[in-house]
Structure formats: C-alpha cells, structure tokens
Amino acid sequence: EGRFEETFGLGRKGFPPPQRRFAQAALSDLLGGVGYFHGRSLVQSPLQERPVPAPDAALFTAGFHQLLLARWDPALSREVIAHWLDLMNAEGWIPREQILGEEARAK
C-alpha cells in the first residue's frame, strides 16, 4: 500500500479508500496478466502458399499496459518491450501478442 501511494499518490489526490482499493486491485490484475511464452508461431510469407513455422522464440508480455507498468516497475516494462523488439521481423512487424508452441496452438 505504501509503494502504491508513493507511486500513484491517490490518497493525497483525494481519492477515497474504496477507490484506492479498486485501483490497487486493477494493478494487481494487470501484474497477474503478465505472461511468458516460448515456442514457434505460424507466419504467412508471400513466398509460401501456407503459413510456415517461425524460429523458436520467447515472449514476455503484458499487452498494451506499458504506461501503467512502466510507472509501477520501469525495469519490468523495459524487459517486456525488449522482448517485443527481439521479435520484430524484417518488415518491422512486432508480434507482441501471439500464441507460441504446439500446446497453445492446439487450444
């Protein structure tokens, strides 16, 4: 709670306790949604008739929540963004949300 108040200052901004607890729960849900995936995705190439497997890759991601994540934990946000950039393909596409691996693709 102390770190949350120090980071976001909702108490000193006048937010009542129920709203501060709600904000803490929302941040907790966001952090619980951070995921690590490893495997191959399928990509469509203009040179191939059907999608082909990409090389094995790792993806550590938190979706589109980088502004909030960066405020809470800048190092964690930088690590997520680094994973996105590591997956950039030759055309500049960054597959920051994807299914990797046979088990995930089977679902």
C-alpha positions as CSV (number, residue, x, y, z in Angstrom):
1,E,0.0,0.0,0.0
2,G,2.9,2.3,0.8
3,R,4.6,1.8,-2.5
4,F,1.3,2.2,-4.3
5,E,0.6,5.5,-2.6
6,E,4.1,6.7,-3.2
7,T,3.9,5.7,-6.9
8,F,0.4,7.0,-7.8
9,G,-0.5,9.4,-4.9
10,L,-4.2,8.6,-5.0
11,G,-4.7,9.4,-1.3
12,R,-3.1,12.8,-1.5
13,K,-5.1,13.5,-4.6
14,G,-8.3,13.0,-2.6
15,F,-9.5,9.6,-3.7
16,P,-11.4,7.8,-1.0
17,P,-10.3,4.4,0.3
18,P,-12.7,2.3,-1.7
19,Q,-11.5,3.8,-5.0
20,R,-7.8,3.4,-3.9
21,R,-8.5,-0.3,-3.1
22,F,-10.2,-0.7,-6.5
23,A,-7.1,0.9,-8.2
24,Q,-4.8,-1.5,-6.3
25,A,-6.9,-4.5,-7.4
26,A,-6.7,-3.3,-11.0
27,L,-2.9,-3.0,-10.8
28,S,-2.8,-6.5,-9.2
29,D,-4.9,-7.9,-12.1
30,L,-2.6,-6.3,-14.6
31,L,0.5,-7.7,-13.0
32,G,-1.1,-11.1,-12.8
33,G,-1.7,-11.0,-16.5
34,V,2.0,-10.7,-17.4
35,G,3.0,-13.8,-19.2
36,Y,5.9,-15.7,-20.6
37,F,5.5,-17.8,-23.7
38,H,8.0,-19.9,-25.7
39,G,7.7,-21.8,-29.0
40,R,7.0,-21.2,-32.6
41,S,4.4,-19.1,-34.2
42,L,3.0,-19.6,-37.7
43,V,3.7,-16.8,-40.2
44,Q,2.4,-16.2,-43.6
45,S,5.1,-15.5,-46.1
46,P,4.5,-14.1,-49.6
47,L,6.9,-16.7,-50.8
48,Q,4.9,-19.6,-49.3
49,E,1.4,-20.9,-50.1
50,R,0.7,-21.8,-46.5
51,P,1.8,-20.4,-43.2
52,V,5.2,-21.7,-42.1
53,P,6.7,-22.1,-38.6
54,A,8.9,-19.2,-37.5
55,P,12.0,-19.9,-35.5
56,D,11.7,-20.7,-31.8
57,A,11.1,-17.5,-29.8
58,A,10.5,-16.3,-26.3
59,L,7.9,-13.7,-25.5
60,F,7.5,-11.9,-22.1
61,T,4.5,-9.6,-22.4
62,A,2.0,-7.5,-20.6
63,G,-0.2,-6.5,-23.5
64,F,-0.9,-2.8,-24.1
65,H,-0.4,-1.8,-20.5
66,Q,3.1,-0.4,-20.7
67,L,2.3,3.2,-19.4
68,L,0.9,1.8,-16.2
69,L,3.5,-1.0,-15.9
70,A,6.4,1.5,-16.5
71,R,5.1,3.7,-13.8
72,W,4.9,0.8,-11.3
73,D,8.1,-1.0,-12.4
74,P,10.2,0.6,-15.1
75,A,12.7,-2.3,-15.3
76,L,9.9,-4.8,-15.9
77,S,8.4,-2.6,-18.6
78,R,11.7,-2.3,-20.4
79,E,12.1,-6.1,-20.3
80,V,8.7,-6.6,-21.9
81,I,9.5,-4.0,-24.6
82,A,12.9,-5.6,-25.2
83,H,11.1,-9.0,-25.9
84,W,8.7,-7.2,-28.3
85,L,11.6,-5.7,-30.2
86,D,13.5,-9.0,-30.3
87,L,10.6,-10.5,-32.2
88,M,10.5,-7.7,-34.9
89,N,10.6,-9.2,-38.4
90,A,12.3,-7.9,-41.5
91,E,9.2,-5.9,-42.4
92,G,9.1,-4.2,-39.0
93,W,6.1,-6.1,-37.7
94,I,6.3,-6.7,-33.9
95,P,4.1,-9.7,-32.8
96,R,3.8,-8.5,-29.2
97,E,0.7,-10.8,-28.6
98,Q,0.8,-14.2,-30.1
99,I,0.4,-17.9,-29.5
100,L,3.6,-19.8,-29.3
101,G,4.1,-23.6,-29.3
102,E,2.1,-26.6,-30.2
103,E,0.2,-26.9,-26.9
104,A,-1.1,-23.3,-27.1
105,R,-1.9,-23.7,-30.8
106,A,-3.9,-26.9,-30.1
107,K,-6.4,-24.9,-28.0
